[in-house]
């Protein structure tokens, strides 16, 4: 997992652990659940806002069919 450091006004305020970080620009969250819940979208949105990244991808391997959702800020 990739660690992202979150700063506010030049002070380190936290650290997030994402499943994948692509080209230091795209956050990829991997799930293995029956269905994607609102909280999964909220988690990815929170990561994007906290890191100032603009693109995230949520991939679910747990349903009958692979699900891939892109989130753009």
LINKAGI-V174911 format. One record per backbone hydrogen bond with DSSP energy under -1.0 kcal/mol. CO is the residue of the C=O (numbers start at 0). NH is the residue of the N-H. E is the energy in kcal/mol with one decimal. If there is no record, write none. Layout:
BEGIN
co=CO nh=NH e=E
co=CO nh=NH e=E
END
This chain:
BEGIN
co=1 nh=17 e=-2.5
co=3 nh=15 e=-2.7
co=5 nh=12 e=-2.9
co=5 nh=13 e=-1.2
co=7 nh=10 e=-1.4
co=10 nh=7 e=-2.6
co=13 nh=5 e=-2.7
co=15 nh=3 e=-3.2
co=17 nh=1 e=-1.8
co=19 nh=27 e=-2.7
co=21 nh=24 e=-2.5
co=21 nh=25 e=-2.1
co=25 nh=21 e=-2.9
co=26 nh=56 e=-2.7
co=27 nh=19 e=-1.8
co=28 nh=58 e=-2.8
co=30 nh=60 e=-3.0
co=36 nh=39 e=-1.3
co=36 nh=40 e=-1.2
co=37 nh=41 e=-2.5
co=38 nh=42 e=-2.1
co=39 nh=43 e=-1.9
co=40 nh=44 e=-2.7
co=41 nh=45 e=-2.5
co=42 nh=46 e=-2.2
co=43 nh=47 e=-2.4
co=44 nh=48 e=-2.6
co=45 nh=49 e=-2.5
co=46 nh=50 e=-1.5
co=47 nh=51 e=-1.3
co=47 nh=52 e=-1.0
co=53 nh=72 e=-2.5
co=54 nh=26 e=-1.9
co=55 nh=70 e=-3.3
co=56 nh=28 e=-2.9
co=57 nh=68 e=-2.5
co=58 nh=30 e=-2.9
co=59 nh=66 e=-2.0
co=66 nh=59 e=-2.7
co=68 nh=57 e=-3.1
co=70 nh=55 e=-2.7
END
